[in-house]
Each structure stands twice: as C-alpha cells, then as structure tokens.
C-alpha cells in the first residue's frame, strides 16, 4: 500500500498556520455579509410591497366612493330612506315580511343594504381602507343601520337568514364602540 497517497488525502493538522485561521475567519465574515445583505434586501422589498399594497387599497377605496357618488339608483334609494327616517313613524320591519319581498320599499332597502354589506366585507378583508371609509361614511353608515335595523332583524327571521348583513352590523358595532 502506498502510504504517501493515503496521507495526501487527509489534512495535516500540525501544519495549520495563523493564515489558515484568517482565511476561515474571512470566509465566515463573507457568509455573514451575504446573509445580512439578503436580509436587508428582503426587508426593502417587503417595505416596498407593503407601501404599494396600501396605495392600491387607498385607490380602490376612492374608486368605490366615486362609483357610489355616480350611482343614481343608490342615491335615489338612500334619499328615499333618509326621507322616511326624517318623517318618523315608519315601521320598516313590515317591509321585511315575505309578502312584501318585491315591494318598492323592500327593494330600495335591500339595494342600499347590499352596498353597505359590500363596503363592510371590503374593509374586513383589507380590500378597502377602513380609515378612509370611516372618515367619509361613518355617520351615514351608522344612521342607516339604526333606521334599517328593525327591517334587517325581521328579514333574518322571516327569510331564515340569520347572517344577513352581519358584516354591516359588525362594522357599525366597531365604529360605535370606538368613540
């Protein structure tokens, strides 16, 4: 057996110099620098994506508000509800009965309520900015809930839909308990 070839396969520990330790230290330092650079790059990309996501959410929120302002049907239905509320003595829950399902009032209430539910779901899922919508629609949203709550509760019972407009209800509860 050729011992010289065998000995060449192993590193001779007795021949390690300070220069070898310096090279190992530099290699460790380089690896740490690469890892540190990767972490910093990740943080930068994440921060940029978060800012972009926030901008997109704000834009979607403003688009929603602009579409709502241009929605003639929503405007008419909402004004009808406000007029009923202002007149007083309107028993809105009677329009939730099954035999009233297709009446003009019920359809108007449901159109506005669907818009409110859409808004609430968008806030809950992070599609829309809760801050912008709260600043722009809080008072009106709470007033709509207060006026239409008897209709909603009766509709849930009559139609067997216990979760109808639950996101809208949760949003109003959240906004009323904040202040």
C-alpha positions as CSV (number, residue, x, y, z in Angstrom):
1,X,0.0,0.0,0.0
2,X,1.3,3.4,-1.0
3,X,1.2,5.4,2.3
4,X,2.1,8.7,0.6
5,X,-1.0,8.8,-1.5
6,X,-3.1,7.8,1.6
7,X,-1.6,10.6,3.7
8,X,-2.2,13.2,1.0
9,X,-6.0,12.6,1.3
10,X,-6.0,14.0,4.8
11,X,-5.3,17.4,6.0
12,X,-2.3,17.7,8.2
13,X,-3.5,19.4,11.3
14,X,0.0,20.1,12.5
15,X,0.7,22.3,9.5
16,X,-2.2,24.8,10.2
17,X,-0.9,28.4,10.4
18,X,-2.4,31.6,11.5
19,X,-3.0,32.4,7.8
20,X,-5.4,29.4,7.6
21,X,-7.4,30.7,10.5
22,X,-7.6,34.2,8.9
23,X,-8.9,32.7,5.7
24,X,-11.6,30.8,7.7
25,X,-12.5,34.0,9.5
26,X,-12.8,35.9,6.2
27,X,-15.0,33.1,4.8
28,X,-17.3,33.3,7.8
29,X,-17.4,37.1,7.6
30,X,-18.2,36.9,3.8
31,X,-21.0,34.4,4.5
32,X,-22.4,36.7,7.3
33,X,-22.2,39.7,4.9
34,X,-24.1,37.8,2.2
35,X,-26.8,36.7,4.7
36,X,-27.0,40.2,6.1
37,X,-27.3,41.7,2.5
38,X,-30.1,39.2,1.7
39,X,-32.0,40.1,4.9
40,X,-31.7,43.8,4.1
41,X,-32.8,43.2,0.5
42,X,-35.8,41.2,1.7
43,X,-36.8,44.0,4.2
44,X,-36.6,46.6,1.4
45,X,-38.7,44.6,-1.0
46,X,-41.3,43.8,1.7
47,X,-41.5,47.5,2.7
48,X,-41.9,48.5,-0.9
49,X,-44.7,45.9,-1.5
50,X,-46.5,46.9,1.7
51,X,-46.5,50.6,0.6
52,X,-47.7,49.6,-2.9
53,X,-50.5,47.5,-1.3
54,X,-51.5,50.4,0.8
55,X,-51.6,52.7,-2.2
56,X,-53.7,50.2,-4.1
57,X,-56.1,49.8,-1.1
58,X,-56.5,53.6,-0.9
59,X,-57.1,53.8,-4.6
60,X,-59.7,51.1,-4.5
61,X,-61.4,52.9,-1.7
62,X,-61.6,56.2,-3.5
63,X,-62.8,54.4,-6.6
64,X,-65.6,52.8,-4.5
65,X,-66.6,56.2,-3.1
66,X,-66.6,57.8,-6.6
67,X,-68.7,55.0,-8.1
68,X,-71.2,55.3,-5.2
69,X,-71.5,59.1,-5.9
70,X,-72.2,58.3,-9.5
71,X,-74.7,55.5,-8.8
72,X,-78.0,57.2,-9.4
73,X,-80.0,54.2,-8.1
74,X,-78.0,54.2,-4.8
75,X,-78.5,58.0,-4.5
76,X,-82.3,57.7,-5.0
77,X,-82.7,54.7,-2.7
78,X,-80.6,56.4,0.0
79,X,-82.5,59.7,-0.2
80,X,-85.8,57.7,0.0
81,X,-84.6,56.1,3.2
82,X,-83.4,59.4,4.6
83,X,-86.8,60.9,3.8
84,X,-88.6,58.0,5.6
85,X,-86.3,58.4,8.5
86,X,-86.9,62.1,8.7
87,X,-90.7,61.7,8.5
88,X,-90.7,59.4,11.5
89,X,-93.3,56.8,12.4
90,X,-92.2,54.4,9.6
91,X,-92.5,50.8,10.6
92,X,-89.7,49.5,8.3
93,X,-89.9,45.9,9.6
94,X,-93.2,45.3,7.9
95,X,-91.4,45.6,4.5
96,X,-89.3,42.5,5.5
97,X,-92.3,40.2,5.5
98,X,-92.2,37.6,2.8
99,X,-95.3,39.0,1.1
100,X,-93.5,42.4,0.9
101,X,-90.4,40.9,-0.7
102,X,-91.0,42.5,-4.1
103,X,-92.4,45.8,-3.0
104,X,-90.7,49.1,-3.9
105,X,-89.6,49.9,-0.4
106,X,-88.1,46.5,0.3
107,X,-86.1,46.6,-2.9
108,X,-84.8,50.0,-2.1
109,X,-83.7,49.0,1.4
110,X,-82.0,45.8,0.1
111,X,-80.2,47.8,-2.6
112,X,-78.7,50.1,0.0
113,X,-78.0,47.3,2.5
114,X,-76.2,45.3,-0.2
115,X,-73.9,48.3,-0.8
116,X,-73.3,48.6,2.9
117,X,-72.5,44.9,3.2
118,X,-70.2,45.1,0.3
119,X,-68.3,48.0,1.9
120,X,-68.1,46.2,5.3
121,X,-66.8,43.0,3.6
122,X,-64.2,45.0,1.7
123,X,-63.0,46.6,5.0
124,X,-62.9,43.3,6.8
125,X,-60.9,41.7,4.0
126,X,-58.5,44.6,3.6
127,X,-59.6,45.5,0.1
128,X,-60.7,48.9,1.2
129,X,-59.2,51.4,3.6
130,X,-61.1,51.3,6.9
131,X,-59.6,54.8,7.8
132,X,-60.8,56.5,4.6
133,X,-64.2,54.9,4.7
134,X,-64.7,55.7,8.4
135,X,-63.8,59.3,7.8
136,X,-66.1,59.5,4.7
137,X,-69.1,57.4,5.6
138,X,-69.2,56.7,9.4
139,X,-72.1,58.9,10.3
140,X,-74.3,57.9,7.3
141,X,-73.5,54.3,7.8
142,X,-74.4,54.3,11.4
143,X,-77.6,56.2,10.7
144,X,-78.6,53.7,8.0
145,X,-78.0,50.8,10.4
146,X,-80.1,52.5,13.1
147,X,-83.0,53.1,10.8
148,X,-82.9,49.8,9.0
149,X,-82.0,47.5,11.9
150,X,-85.7,46.5,12.5
151,X,-86.0,45.6,8.8
152,X,-82.8,43.5,8.9
153,X,-83.8,41.7,12.1
154,X,-87.3,40.9,10.8
155,X,-85.9,39.9,7.4
156,X,-83.4,37.5,9.1
157,X,-86.3,35.8,10.9
158,X,-88.8,35.7,8.0
159,X,-86.4,34.5,5.4
160,X,-84.4,32.2,7.6
161,X,-81.2,34.1,7.0
162,X,-79.6,34.7,10.5
163,X,-76.4,36.1,9.0
164,X,-77.9,38.6,6.5
165,X,-75.9,41.8,6.7
166,X,-73.8,40.6,9.6
167,X,-70.7,42.3,8.3
168,X,-72.5,45.5,8.1
169,X,-73.7,45.0,11.6
170,X,-70.2,44.2,12.8
171,X,-68.8,47.3,11.2
172,X,-71.4,49.6,12.8
173,X,-70.7,48.0,16.2
174,X,-67.0,48.5,15.7
175,X,-67.4,52.2,14.7
176,X,-69.8,52.9,17.5
177,X,-67.6,51.4,20.2
178,X,-64.5,53.2,19.1
179,X,-65.7,56.6,20.3
